[in-house]
Amino acid sequence: MQADFMDLEFMSRTIWGEARGEGTRGKYAVAYVIMNRARANRKHYGGGTLKGVCLKPWQFSCWNKNDPNLPKLKAVELGDPVFNECVKTALDVMQAASGPNYGLVDPSQGATHYYVNGSPTPAWRGAHKPCAIIGRHLFFKGID
């Protein structure tokens, strides 16, 4: 998969919007969910680009028009220390996907879905068990 600057920007913003309150491992897990979806290259995930995956309607709630944090997500810039960490996370995952991973391991364990523990259970979960629990997020794979 060939990634470009727009992929980096939207992946970084999505990590910030979804996991800015999480630790480093939680940010990497969200980044890998984005990457795992792009690698799957499925239309219902947003196709085979990171930007497409991030902006697919109703997949990452931080991009929903009714999300109260959407204006903050669009306004955050380099210089914000948490956003800088999200950019580094996105870069690391993008580089690992396109070449040697230098020991970078997917903490989501291949997940393509997640949600915040304690929020209403999404219909897609069904009887699936989490493959990883990191911070406040429950991660799932094998869901199509």
C-alpha positions in Angstrom: 0.0 0.0 0.0 1.4 3.4 -1.0 0.6 6.1 1.6 1.0 9.9 1.1 0.8 13.1 3.2 -3.0 13.1 3.2 -3.0 9.6 4.6 -0.6 10.7 7.3 -2.7 13.8 8.2 -6.0 11.9 8.4 -4.5 9.0 10.3 -2.8 11.3 12.8 -6.0 13.3 13.3 -8.0 10.1 13.8 -5.6 8.8 16.4 -5.8 12.1 18.1 -9.6 12.1 17.9 -10.1 8.6 19.1 -7.2 8.0 21.5 -5.7 11.3 22.7 -6.5 10.3 26.3 -4.9 6.9 26.0 -1.3 5.9 26.6 1.2 5.2 23.9 0.1 1.6 23.5 -3.5 2.7 23.1 -2.6 5.2 20.4 -0.6 2.5 18.5 -3.6 0.1 18.8 -6.0 2.6 17.2 -3.3 3.3 14.5 -3.1 -0.4 13.7 -6.9 -0.7 13.5 -6.8 1.9 10.7 -3.9 0.1 9.0 -5.5 -3.3 9.3 -8.7 -1.9 7.7 -6.7 -0.3 4.9 -4.8 -3.5 4.3 -8.1 -5.4 4.1 -9.1 -3.1 1.3 -12.8 -3.6 1.8 -15.4 -1.0 0.5 -17.3 -1.1 3.8 -14.0 -0.1 5.6 -13.4 2.8 3.2 -11.2 1.0 0.7 -7.4 0.6 0.6 -6.2 4.0 1.7 -5.7 5.3 5.2 -7.6 8.5 4.4 -10.5 6.6 3.0 -10.6 4.3 6.1 -10.5 7.3 8.5 -13.2 9.2 6.7 -15.6 6.3 6.0 -18.9 7.5 7.5 -19.8 6.2 11.0 -16.5 4.2 11.4 -14.5 6.5 13.6 -16.9 8.7 15.7 -14.4 11.6 15.9 -15.3 12.4 12.3 -19.1 12.3 12.8 -20.7 15.6 12.0 -22.5 15.5 15.4 -19.4 14.8 17.4 -18.8 17.8 19.7 -15.0 17.5 19.4 -15.0 17.6 15.5 -14.0 21.4 15.5 -11.1 20.6 17.8 -10.1 17.7 15.6 -10.0 19.9 12.5 -8.1 22.7 14.3 -5.3 20.8 16.2 -1.9 21.5 14.8 1.7 20.4 15.1 3.1 21.9 18.3 0.4 20.4 20.4 2.4 17.7 22.2 -0.4 15.0 22.1 -0.9 15.7 18.4 2.8 15.4 17.8 2.8 12.0 19.5 -0.1 11.0 17.2 1.8 12.0 14.1 4.8 10.0 15.3 2.6 7.0 15.9 1.0 7.3 12.5 4.5 7.6 10.9 5.8 4.6 12.8 2.9 2.4 11.7 3.0 3.6 8.1 6.8 2.9 7.9 6.4 -0.5 9.5 3.7 -1.4 7.0 5.9 -0.5 4.0 9.2 -2.0 5.1 11.1 -3.4 8.0 9.0 -3.0 11.1 12.0 -2.6 13.4 10.3 -4.6 16.1 7.0 -2.7 16.0 4.2 -5.1 17.1 0.5 -4.5 16.5 -0.9 -4.2 20.1 -4.4 -4.6 18.7 -3.5 -8.1 17.6 -4.9 -7.6 14.1 -8.1 -5.9 15.2 -10.3 -4.1 12.7 -12.9 -3.0 15.3 -12.9 -1.4 18.7 -15.2 0.5 21.0 -14.9 2.2 24.4 -15.6 -0.2 27.3 -18.7 0.9 29.2 -20.3 2.5 26.1 -23.4 0.9 24.5 -22.4 -2.4 22.9 -22.4 -2.1 19.1 -24.4 -4.5 17.1 -21.4 -5.7 15.2 -19.9 -7.2 18.4 -22.4 -10.1 18.5 -20.8 -12.9 20.5 -17.2 -11.9 19.6 -14.7 -11.7 22.5 -12.1 -9.0 22.6 -8.7 -9.9 21.2 -7.1 -7.1 23.2 -8.1 -4.7 25.9 -6.0 -1.6 26.0 -6.9 1.4 28.2 -10.6 2.1 27.8 -10.8 0.3 24.4 -11.9 -3.2 23.6 -10.5 -4.5 20.3 -11.9 -7.2 18.0 -10.9 -9.1 14.9 -12.7 -11.6 12.7 -15.7 -9.3 12.2 -16.8 -8.5 8.6 
